[in-house]
Amino acid sequence: MSDSSATHLFLRAANGEKTDRPPVWLMRQAGRILPQYRALRQKFPDFKAFVKTPEAAAEATIQPVDELHVDAAIIFSDILVIPEAMGLDYEMIEAKGPRFPKTIENHQDIAQLRSGAEAAASLEYVYQALRITKKELHGRVPLIGFAGAPWTILAYMVEGGGSKTFSKARKMLYAEPSQAHALLQKITDTTIAYLKQQVAAGADLIQLFDSWAGELAPAHYQTFAIPYLKQICDALPEVPKTIFAKGAWFALEELGQTSCQIIGLDWSTSPQFARQKLGDQKVLQGNLDPCTLYGNADTIRQETIKMVQAFQGRHIVNLGHGVYPDTPLDGVRVFVETIRGMRYEV
């Protein structure tokens, strides 16, 4: 397959067109599974310095394309650049994850946040990384831009980091719903401005990561997540959009009513169930259990083929979550090579 047809494959599939095989890429494909990434990472004192160096971010973005021959690149960045751009700084603690020294507690905190184009203007390092990556890819594969979904970003800003329960963030939805909506709207306005700049800088497709979608009750997801996802999708008509709402099997019908083209599934949602809820109106992405890649080569091949057959077309192959840091590189290679060697039956 030529480089230009590989590009064509991914975008055709994203737009719901027939392809001779499904395209494949992986969430967190740029990362610790690659030795060249680990070598690059050692040059920076912390993760945020890495993300804010456009040349390094571009190099990390392109590494899995060169090494794994995936069908798309995704810009190397982090969803938490949005709260930082809004004025809420975060720290990335090694082996523990993000931490916000200050959190959002009241209307005054929300009122002090920057939003929209003003906040998005501070993210020039991301746009520069996209421009460099786009140039250095030479059209080999499309470039995916991304952002965190508003509910997930709110959860971090209120909670102050990761959590087993996100009880502080969920408490706001019950105790101070007007605060929650005010914060969600500011996040949404900023995210729209941010993603528009990503598209202008060369992103061919946008993915929204709603990592903590499964923490909400269905009624709350309908109220505090879906309207803001709709706003973002509607604001970006010029590119295909993917929504990956982890654990939100209960909201597939509502997600199907947004203007996104693709819905990502985690490994707990079967493609058959998703099709029952969505019909053929959306392309589906996913959803191999990431732990499959710890298996031997035969197991990985068998499970990958079984997954593709279950989707029965209109499918972008991915895992049901990001690649885990200690995933064997050989396992990832078998997964990608299995897809690249497949052909749909005519």
For each residue, the residues with C-beta under 8 A, 3 or more apart:
1: 5 6 9 340
2: 5 6
3: 6 7 138 139 140 141
4: 7 8 139
5: 1 2 8 9
6: 1 2 3 9 10 23 71 140 141
7: 3 4 10 11 139 140 141 142
8: 4 5 11 12
9: 1 5 6 12 13 19 20 21 23 71
10: 6 7 13 14 23 25 71 72 141 142 205 316
11: 7 8 14 15 142 204 205 240
12: 8 9 15 17 18 19
13: 9 10 16 17 19 22 23 283 314 315 316
14: 10 11 205 240 242 261 262 283 316
15: 11 12 240 261 283
16: 13 261 283 314
17: 12 13
18: 12 313 344
19: 9 12 13 22 23 344
20: 9 343 344
21: 9 339 340 342 343 344
22: 13 19 308 311 313 315 316 317 339 342 344
23: 6 9 10 13 19 71 72 316 317 339
24: 70 71 316 317 318 335 336 339 340
25: 10 29 70 71 72 73 74 144 316 317 318
26: 29 64 68 70 318 319 322 323 332 335 336
27: 74 244 318 319 321 322 323
28: 31 322 323
29: 25 26 33 64 68 70 74 323 332
30: 34 37 60 61 63 64 74 76
31: 28 34 37 60 322 323 325
32: 37 38 41 325 326
33: 29 37 323 325 327 328 329 332
34: 30 31 37 38 63 64 67 329
35: 38 39 329
36: 39 40 63 67
37: 30 31 32 33 34 40 41 60 63
38: 32 34 35 41 42
39: 35 36 42
40: 36 37 43 50 56 59 60 63
41: 32 37 38 44 50
42: 38 39
43: 40 56
44: 41 47 49 50 53 56
45: 49
46: 49 50 92
47: 44 50 51 78 92 94
48: 51 52 91 92
49: 44 45 46 52 53
50: 40 41 44 46 47 53 56 57 60
51: 47 48 57 76 77 78 81 125
52: 48 49 125
53: 44 49 50 56 57 125
54: 57 58 125 126 128 129 131 132
55: 58 59 129 132
56: 40 43 44 50 53 59 60
57: 50 51 53 54 60 61 75 76 77 125 126 129 133
58: 54 55 61 62 76 129 132 133 136
59: 40 55 56 62 63
60: 30 31 37 40 50 56 57 63 76
61: 30 57 58 65 73 74 75 76 129 133 143
62: 58 59 65 66 73 133 136 137
63: 30 34 36 37 40 59 60 66 67
64: 26 29 30 34 67 68 70 73
65: 61 62 68 69 70 73 137 140 141
66: 62 63
67: 34 36 63 64
68: 26 29 64 65 332 333 336
69: 65 336 340
70: 24 25 26 29 64 65 73 141 336
71: 6 9 10 23 24 25 141 142
72: 10 23 25 141 142 143 144 205
73: 25 61 62 64 65 70 133 137 141 142 143 144
74: 25 27 29 30 61 143 144 145 146 207
75: 57 61 126 129 130 133 143 144 145 146 198 203
76: 30 51 57 58 60 61 129
77: 51 57 81 126 129 146
78: 47 51 81 92
79: 82 146 147 148 152 153 209 211
80: 83 84 90 98 148 153 156
81: 51 77 78 84 85 123 126
82: 79 85 86 119 147 148 153 187 190 191 194
83: 80 86 88 90 100 153 156 157 187
84: 80 81 87 88 89 90
85: 81 82 114 119 120 122 123 190 194
86: 82 83 113 114 115 119 186 187 190
87: 84 112 113 114 119
88: 83 84 100 102 103 104 113 157
89: 84 100 101 102
90: 80 83 84 98 99 100 101 156
91: 48 98 99 100 101
92: 46 47 48 78 97 98 99
93: 96 97 98 99
94: 47
95:
96: 93 99
97: 92 93 161 162
98: 80 90 91 92 93 156 161 162
99: 90 91 92 93 96 160 161
100: 83 88 89 90 91 103 156 157 160 161
101: 89 90 91
102: 88 89
103: 88 100 109 157 158 159 160 168
104: 88 109 110 113 154 157 158 183
105: 109 158
106: 109 110 176 179
107: 110 111 179 182
108: 111 112
109: 103 104 105 106 112 113
110: 104 106 107 113 179 182 183 186
111: 107 108
112: 87 108 109
113: 86 87 88 104 109 110 119 183 186
114: 85 86 87 118 119 122 190
115: 86 118 119 186 187 189 190
116: 119 120 186 189 190 192 193
117: 120 121 193
118: 114 115 121
119: 82 85 86 87 113 114 115 116 122 123 190 193 194
120: 85 116 117 123 190 193 194 196 197
121: 117 118 124
122: 85 114 119
123: 81 85 119 120 126 127 194 197
124: 121 127 128
125: 51 52 53 54 57 128 129
126: 54 57 75 77 81 123 129 130 194 197 198 201
127: 123 124 130 131 197 198 200 201
128: 54 124 125 131 132 201
129: 54 55 57 58 61 75 76 77 125 126 132 133
130: 75 126 127 133 134 143 145 198 201 202 203
131: 54 127 128 134 135 201 202
132: 54 55 58 128 129 135 136
133: 57 58 61 62 73 75 129 130 136 137 143 202
134: 130 131 137 143 201 202
135: 131 132 138
136: 58 62 132 133
137: 62 65 73 133 134 140 141 143
138: 3 135
139: 3 4 7
140: 3 6 7 65 137
141: 3 6 7 10 65 70 71 72 73 137
142: 7 10 11 71 72 73 204 205
143: 61 72 73 74 75 130 133 134 137 202 203 204 205
144: 25 72 73 74 75 203 204 205 206 207
145: 74 75 130 195 198 199 201 203 205 206 207
146: 74 75 77 79 206 207 208 209
147: 79 82 191 194 195 198 206 208 209 232
148: 79 80 82 152 153 156 191 208 209 210 211
149: 152 153 208 209 210 211 213 225 228 229 232 243 245
150: 153 154 184 187 188 191 225 228 229 232
151: 154 155 184 210 212 213 216 221 224 225 228
152: 79 148 149 155 156 209 210 211 212 213
153: 79 80 82 83 148 149 150 156 157 187 191
154: 104 150 151 157 158 169 172 180 183 184 187 224
155: 151 152 158 159 163 166 169 212 215
156: 80 83 90 98 100 148 152 153 159 160 161 162
157: 83 88 100 103 104 153 154 183 187
158: 103 104 105 154 155 168 169 172 183
159: 103 155 156 162 163 166 168 169
160: 99 100 103 156 168
161: 97 98 99 100 156
162: 97 98 156 159
163: 155 159 166 167 168 169
164:
165: 170 215
166: 155 159 163 169 170 212 215
167: 163 170 171
168: 103 158 159 160 163 171 172
169: 154 155 158 159 163 166 172 173 215
170: 165 166 167 173 174 215 216 220
171: 167 168 174 175
172: 154 158 168 169 175 176 177 179 180
173: 169 170 177 180 216 220 223 224
174: 170 171 177
175: 171 172
176: 106 172 179 180
177: 172 173 174 180 181 224
178: 181 182
179: 106 107 110 172 176 182 183
180: 154 172 173 176 177 183 184 224
181: 177 178 184 185 224
182: 107 110 178 179 185 186
183: 104 110 113 154 157 158 179 180 186 187
184: 150 151 154 180 181 187 188 224 228
185: 181 182 188 189 228
186: 86 110 113 115 116 182 183 189 190
187: 82 83 86 115 150 153 154 157 183 184 190 191 228
188: 150 184 185 191 192 228 231 232
189: 115 116 185 186 192 193
190: 82 85 86 114 115 116 119 120 186 187 193 194
191: 82 147 148 150 153 187 188 194 195 232
192: 116 188 189 195 196 231 232 235 236
193: 116 117 119 120 189 190 196 197
194: 82 85 119 120 123 126 147 190 191 197 198
195: 145 147 191 192 198 199 203 206 232 235 236
196: 120 192 193 199 200 235 236
197: 120 123 126 127 193 194 200 201
198: 75 126 127 130 145 147 194 195 201 202 203 206
199: 145 195 196 202 203 206 236 238 239
200: 127 196 197
201: 126 127 128 130 131 134 145 197 198
202: 130 131 133 134 143 198 199
203: 75 130 143 144 145 195 198 199 206 239
204: 11 142 143 144 239 240
205: 10 11 14 72 142 143 144 145 239 240 241 242
206: 144 145 146 147 195 198 199 203 236 239 240 241 242
207: 74 144 145 146 241 242 243 244 264
208: 146 147 148 149 229 232 233 241 242 243 244 260
209: 79 146 147 148 149 152 244 246
210: 148 149 151 152 213 225 229 243 244 245 246 248
211: 79 148 149 152 246
212: 151 152 155 166 215 216 246
213: 149 151 152 210 216 221 225 245 246 247 248 251
214: 245 246 247 248
215: 155 165 166 169 170 212 247
216: 151 170 173 212 213 220 221 224 225 248
217: 220 221
218: 221 222 250 251
219: 222 223
220: 170 173 216 217 223 224 225
221: 151 213 216 217 218 224 225 226 248 250 251 254
222: 218 219 225 226 251 254
223: 173 219 220 226 227
224: 151 154 173 177 180 181 184 216 220 221 227 228
225: 149 150 151 210 213 216 220 221 222 228 229 245 251
226: 221 222 223 229 230 251 254 255 257 258
227: 223 224 230 231
228: 149 150 151 184 185 187 188 224 225 231 232
229: 149 150 208 210 225 226 232 233 243 255 258 260
230: 226 227 233 234 257 258 259
231: 188 192 227 228 234 235
232: 147 149 150 188 191 192 195 208 228 229 235 236 241
233: 208 229 230 236 241 243 258 259 260
234: 230 231 237 259
235: 192 195 196 231 232
236: 192 195 196 199 206 232 233 239 241
237: 234 259
238: 199
239: 199 203 204 205 206 236
240: 11 14 15 204 205 206 260 261 262
241: 205 206 207 208 232 233 236 259 260 261 262
242: 14 205 206 207 208 260 261 262 263 264 285
243: 149 207 208 210 229 233 255 258 260 262 263 264
244: 27 207 208 209 210 263 264 266 285
245: 149 210 213 214 225 248 251 255 263 264
246: 209 210 211 212 213 214 266 321
247: 213 214 215 266 268
248: 210 213 214 216 221 245 251 252 255
249: 252 268 269 273 274
250: 218 221
251: 213 218 221 222 225 226 245 248 254 255
252: 248 249 255 256 263 269 273 274 277 278
253: 256 257 277 278
254: 221 222 226 251 257 258
255: 226 229 243 245 248 251 252 258 260 263
256: 252 253 263 277 278 279 281 282
257: 226 230 253 254
258: 226 229 230 233 243 254 255
259: 230 233 234 237 241
260: 208 229 233 240 241 242 243 255 263 282
261: 14 15 16 240 241 242 282 283
262: 14 240 241 242 243 282 283 284 285 316
263: 242 243 244 245 252 255 256 260 274 278 282 283 284 285
264: 207 242 243 244 245 284 285 286 287 318
265: 269 271 274 284 285 286 287 320
266: 244 246 247 269 286 287 320 321
267: 286 287 288 289 290 319 320 321
268: 247 249 320
269: 249 252 265 266 273 274 286 287
270: 273 274 310
271: 265 274 275 284 286 287 307 310 311 312 315
272: 275 276 310
273: 249 252 269 270 276 277
274: 249 252 263 265 269 270 271 277 278 284
275: 271 272 278 279 280 284
276: 272 273
277: 252 253 256 273 274
278: 252 253 256 263 274 275 281 282 284
279: 256 275
280: 275 314
281: 256 278
282: 256 260 261 262 263 278 314
283: 13 14 15 16 261 262 263 314 315 316
284: 262 263 264 265 271 274 275 278 287 311 314 315 316
285: 242 244 262 263 264 265 315 316 317 318
286: 264 265 266 267 269 271 317 318 319 320
287: 264 265 266 267 269 271 284 307 318 319 320
288: 267 292 293 303 304 307 317 318 319 320 335
289: 267 292 303 319 320
290: 267 293 319 320 321 322 323 324 327
291: 294 324
292: 288 289 295 299 300 303 304 331 335
293: 288 290 300 319 323 327 328 331 332 334 335
294: 291 327 328 331
295: 292 299 300 303 331
296: 299 300
297: 300 301 330 331 334
298: 301 302
299: 292 295 296 302 303
300: 292 293 295 296 297 303 304 331 334 335 338
301: 297 298 304 305 334 338
302: 298 299 305 306
303: 288 289 292 295 299 300 306 307
304: 288 292 300 301 307 308 317 334 335 338 339
305: 301 302 308 309 338 342
306: 302 303 309 310
307: 271 287 288 303 304 310 311 317
308: 22 304 305 311 315 317 339 342
309: 305 306 312
310: 270 271 272 306 307
311: 22 271 284 307 308 314 315
312: 271 309 315
313: 18 22 344
314: 13 16 280 282 283 284 311
315: 13 22 271 283 284 285 308 311 312
316: 10 13 14 22 23 24 25 262 283 284 285
317: 22 23 24 25 285 286 288 304 307 308 339
318: 24 25 26 27 264 285 286 287 288
319: 26 27 267 286 287 288 289 290 293 322 323
320: 265 266 267 268 286 287 288 289 290
321: 27 246 266 267 290
322: 26 27 28 31 290 319
323: 26 27 28 29 31 33 290 293 319 327 332
324: 290 291 327
325: 31 32 33
326: 32
327: 33 290 293 294 323 324 331 332
328: 33 293 294 331 332
329: 33 34 35 332 333
330: 297 333 334
331: 292 293 294 295 297 300 327 328 334 335
332: 26 29 33 68 293 323 327 328 329 335 336
333: 68 329 330 336 337
334: 293 297 300 301 304 330 331 337 338
335: 24 26 288 292 293 300 304 331 332 338 339
336: 24 26 68 69 70 332 333 339 340
337: 333 334 340 341
338: 300 301 304 305 334 335 341 342
339: 21 22 23 24 304 308 317 335 336 342
340: 1 21 24 69 336 337
341: 337 338
342: 21 22 305 308 338 339
343: 20 21
344: 18 19 20 21 22 313
345:
346:
